[in-house]
Amino acid sequence: MASFTNSPSRQKLLKAVKDHFESNGWFVETVRNDYQDYSVSIGKIKFAVLCVDENRGNFHDSTNILTKIERASVTIRGHWNRVLITVLDRNFLNVPLDDLRSKRVFVTTMPQLDEVSALGIYAQSEPGQMTPLQEDLLTSELQYGIFVSDRYQKKGDQDRAITWAQHATAAGTGITDAHLHLFSLYRKYQKLEEADKISKIITDRFGDNPKFIKMMVSYSKERGDTIAAVTWENKLSGSNLIPRNIQDILTIQRSRQADSPAENITPKRPELNAPSHKSGLLARIVTSLKSRH
């Protein structure tokens, strides 16, 4: 990454950005590293923010500048599945920024920051009328996409629920909660061909996840595929799953009993004269009381 200095002009930009978001009701957390300066959030919306106020002479050319910014954006998305907004100062106004948004690289200036902070009105609801930048930002935010999809699902709006789940799936890198959410929607709305396709994608990269395995057990049973259901149940019992309910326990016990010889699953009868831990404890208490007298 470029070495962004702590020049007076950059310090001024950092303060201006922080004050802007806070004055519009956003929570601002300072996160200083090579890729971001702040984490800003309001309700279900959260962005990473990088402030760049540098002399153009510190870079070889405008292409070099854009490469640094794009690398930061890719890093933030790759590690945290988060949108990075880079705020530039006046020294960069002539840098060509066309086509960056198509790569999910978002660059703005202080005067344009109002467009970003105005998204706070949708922090706890489905979005309404938006500018192209606002729409690109929200459809690129994974957790917000899941949130909006879930709201539409509860309202019975199948098309929008699926659309926002697809936005969330595309926004992340690798297999994320968005894939599981989209899979659950396809199941609910009986879009079985789509459900099969995404389940195969998840299985290839995320097949050991206990939550997904449980979903596949019930999905296989819904489809009447007993062999697949048993296969997934066996995989569940063989995973490092910590039982969270009685169904988890019963599933694991059934699998263990099926794999064990009959004599090993017959409970051993306790010896009638075997001393118990309780009786030993009682004896020690009585002895202690006698010694006091």
ABEGO torsion letter per residue (X at the ends): XBBBBABAAAAAAAAAAAAAAAAAGBBBBBBBBAABABBBBBEABBBBBBBBBBBAAABABAAAAAAAAAAAAAAAAAAAGBBBBBBBBAAAAABBABGAAAAGBBBBBAAAAAAAAAAAAAAABBBBBBBAAAAAAAAABAAAAAAAAAAAAAAGBAAAAAAAAAAAAAABBEBBAAAAAAAAAAAAAGBAAAAAAAAAAAAAAAAABAAAAAAAAAAAAAAGBAAAAAAAAAAAAABABBBABAAAAAAAAAAAAAABBAAAABBBBBBAABBBAAAAAAAAAAAAAAAAX
